[in-house]
Amino acid sequence: MLVLSMVMGFGGAFLSLAMSKSIAKRSTGAQVITQPRSEVERWLLATVQRQAQAAGIGMPEVAIYQSPDMNAFATGMSKNSSLVAVSTGLLNSMTREEVEAVLAHEISHAANGDMTTLTLVQGVTNTFVYFLPRAGRRHRHRHVAASGGTGAGRPTSDRHGHAVRAGHPGHHHRALVQPLP
């Protein structure tokens, strides 16, 4: 049961990591810059490229998404296959020096493998989420079976092996019916 929980937990986490770039682009509406159309886009691509080289990683995809919030993120399967995205709110509200610092922070996430580390943590968490309820249920079933119960909260026999049945609904007594063979 633990092995199956690990397969499900880590499998789900790594599947999410593998899909993270496409999910992020779709959910934010981020537009990847393939050909810069403005001075800001040229500067953004050049800055990310310079920082990625300095960090020793492959060039990430660079994207901009429409949002008044000041935000940026990095995601992707590996440090050499990542995405760095910034919001229009961030680009419009910060100086280039400030944006460069934010980009350096996001590049450091990719270079340090933070996405993979968080995926491993998520895999462990998922494993427990799958395993613990099933282990508790399995333990309860063993306990009920060992005590001669039905699993419905009412034992079918008392400690002497005599069959019992529940009283009328709403009553909390048990009546002896007949000894078990």
Buried (B, 14 or more C-beta within 10 A) or exposed (E): EEEEBBEBBBEBBBEBBBEBBEEBBEEBEBBEBEEBEEEBBEBBBEBBEBBBEEBEBBBBBBBBBEBEEBBBBBBBBEBBBBBBBBBBBBBEEBEEEEBBEBBBEBBBBBBEBBBBEBBBEBBEEBBEBBBEEEBEEEEEEEEBEEEBBEEEEEBBBEEEEEBBEBEEEEEEEBEEEEEEE
